[in-house]
Amino acid sequence: MNTAEKDKELITQAVNHISKELIGLSHKIHNNPEMGFNEFKASKWLTEFLKSRGFKIKQGVCRSEERRVGKECRSRWSPYH
């Protein structure tokens, strides 16, 4: 087994290990719809989920004080702008 195959297997195992939590999070987000570029609840829940697993999260990267998405941020990650 080469390195890529080993990595794929490790990732698959990790995702399978938390699959119920991921599905629950997905359902929570789906059941609480928010308008585009105003996904504050979903962002909070995803941030909490990732932090609880040791991820370092940098918040507020593409939001101004007025809670609007900056044009420069949208153009970097959105296929719609």
ChimeraX attribute file (.defattr): number of C-alpha atoms within 10 A of each C-alpha:
attribute: neighborCount
match mode: 1-to-1
recipient: residues
	/A:1	6
	/A:2	6
	/A:3	8
	/A:4	9
	/A:5	10
	/A:6	11
	/A:7	12
	/A:8	11
	/A:9	12
	/A:10	12
	/A:11	12
	/A:12	11
	/A:13	12
	/A:14	11
	/A:15	13
	/A:16	12
	/A:17	11
	/A:18	10
	/A:19	12
	/A:20	11
	/A:21	13
	/A:22	15
	/A:23	11
	/A:24	11
	/A:25	16
	/A:26	14
	/A:27	11
	/A:28	14
	/A:29	17
	/A:30	11
	/A:31	9
	/A:32	10
	/A:33	12
	/A:34	13
	/A:35	7
	/A:36	7
	/A:37	11
	/A:38	13
	/A:39	13
	/A:40	13
	/A:41	14
	/A:42	18
	/A:43	13
	/A:44	11
	/A:45	15
	/A:46	16
	/A:47	17
	/A:48	13
	/A:49	15
	/A:50	12
	/A:51	12
	/A:52	10
	/A:53	9
	/A:54	8
	/A:55	11
	/A:56	10
	/A:57	10
	/A:58	7
	/A:59	10
	/A:60	10
	/A:61	9
	/A:62	14
	/A:63	15
	/A:64	10
	/A:65	7
	/A:66	6
	/A:67	12
	/A:68	11
	/A:69	16
	/A:70	12
	/A:71	11
	/A:72	10
	/A:73	13
	/A:74	15
	/A:75	11
	/A:76	10
	/A:77	9
	/A:78	8
	/A:79	7
	/A:80	6
	/A:81	10
